[in-house]
Amino acid sequence: MLWALTLIFAPLVSFGQLTDIDPDDQNLCVDIKTNLRLRDRHANTNNGVALLQDFLQEKGFLKSEPTGFFGQATLSAVKAF
């Protein structure tokens, strides 16, 4: 069974939450041009896995160093995000 993930990173704001979001803050999202899935490698995804891992690590969701391999640690970090 293949697991396909389509990831869109954007700030989420609910109606019950009052939050100021700086539109000039470039760290709110990452632009990944390919669909990523479990066992992908950054070389096969136009560096998408590495971009995703860097973003997740910067935000505190990926506790390990980015490897460029979309394994269970990356999947868990995506789910936590």
Secondary structure, 3 states (H helix, E strand, C coil): CCCEECCCCCCCCCCCCCCCCCCCCCCCCCCCCCCEECCCEHHHCCCHHHHHHHHHHHCCCCCCCCCCECCHHHHHHHHHC
